[in-house]
Amino acid sequence: MKPSEASRIIADEAKIWRRDIHQHPEILFDLPRTSALVAEKLREFGCDEVVTGIATSGVVAVISGNRGAGKTIALRCDMDALPMSEQTNLPYASKVPNMMHACGHDGHTAILLGAAKRFAAERDFAGKIVLVFQPAEEGGGGGRVMLEEGLLERFGIEEVYGMHNQPGLDVGSFAIRSGPMMAAGDRFVITMTGLGGHAATPHLARDPVLAASHLVVALQSIASRFIDPLDSVVVSITFISGGDRKALNVIPPAVEVGGTIRTMLPATRRAVEQRFRDVVKATAALYDAEAVIDWRPGYPVTVNDIEKTSVAIAAAESIVGAERVDGNWPMTMGSEDFSYMLEKRPGAFIWLGNGDSADLHNPAYNFNDDAIAYGIDYWAAVVAQRLP
């Protein structure tokens, strides 16, 4: 099924906004140009209220329907880019060194702006729509900060809905699942300290390289031997640093080991952290070293409300048909800070097909503009479901 004519018309304009944002990426909370563009458009559309400066650069708009009182629901998008260099050679490629919209947040922003234009013009609903343009999804926890600054209470938000593009899923298709959908993502850096010395006399040193090497192997036992194999857990070591390649006969005094742990259940998350700490402590003791853990809690598990997942499925099916909506999409070990909002209010997070593109966080990635109209239609369908 093709997107509606109303959304196709708006999508032609939204594509221009999207490519403009793509050329001028900004990261984390420092989004002055992006948030200014968003606020300008929202005011131009005639939104009832436009509030800026939430979580530094977040923008929130309110649109009231012309059918009287009703629920207040929030539709959220993310606006920030990633600190990486683009390799697409597109005519609208990033103009900012080492910054790139490699996750499609430019597309998400354009879609929600397009939906705002449609809602403000039509207003064919009861209640209020709160449009949330969030900064710092990529590692900054912007959603959490917006909550801490009173987003939900200030605007009376009762339900929350989010959307993200998915490479490999056909354009005009949607995917979702109820319950846990995306993992909690915690990070860590371990400093393993021993006693440096000459590589020819290792018995006079306390080798932190040896301790760190055994630690890397030992940490893999958490997922393979400590957790039920039916419970999803990933422990990945992504960083090891110690010594100097110009001094290959020197045992260094310390080695750093870093990585990430992904879990799908809150109870498992707590258990894995404790086991992680126990393994680090025991391995360090085994090799007469000392370990200091810098534990960096990440985003919680993204958990879709069962009822609101049904709402999302019905909305998607109403615009593309049941055959193009997968309601049992596999869980992914990626993480998403919309999880903070889902902890506080019932809601659902859905995947929007981006077609045969490079994967997310890849320097060759590009958001598919053909998906914009489908995204606008989806937001309109959610409003039709919840604010009839």
C-alpha angles and dihedrals in degrees: 000000000000122000118261120278091241092057094043091056092049091043091062088060094039090057088063091051090047094053092046090053089045092057092051107043121179128189139225113335096338099092106131097144096041096046091045091053091048094048092047092053094046091053090046090054091054102247112179093235133012118188123186134186099048107145086002098289106019119124126207126187130186126209121184122207125233094231096079133246123000144126125322113230130179127221112196136197134173123234109188130104133212131261096246138102121259120235103182102101088214118158088242096043120144115292092196118087115241094003125102141161092236096151101050099251087137087061093046090052093048091049094052091045088052091050090049091055091051095046094047091051098043105029089182096155143078121248128010138309117210112200112205119198104188131198129209104026090143098080100314100092094229091164091057091049092051089053091049088054091056103260097152097043097040093055098031093239114185102173134022132208130187137183136197132181119246122206112219093032112105118256107258092034131105134200134193144145134203121244120014109012106159130025134251108252118209125174134203144186118199121197109205110196126191132143120293123223148137115318089224091062105039091157088070092054134059101231113220090184090063091046092048092048092054090044092058090055094042093053090059089065089070093073097031101043110012103047130060106261089231090059112083114237130156125190112185127179106206104165136045122169132172142117129019127273088216091060105047093160094060126092104213122230094231143018129197123216122187140174148120139276122208124196135172103206128054092226091050090049091057093044093048093051091053092047090048091055092047093051093048093049094046095046092050091050091049091060097037092249134127124236128201116192122211099195114193113192112215135192119321124244111290104236121186117212110242096229094043090048087059088051091052093048092049090049093050093045091051091063105034106017131253093277090066097049120080108200095182103051113166119262116257128214092222116104135227132193093220079086089082091060092046089055090060104036135024114257147118140251119211137191119235117205115252096180127222098344134135113278125270116279090022119130089230095053122121130176112245110240090203087072095061097084091048089052092051090048090051093054089048090050092051089052090049089052097047104028105036 
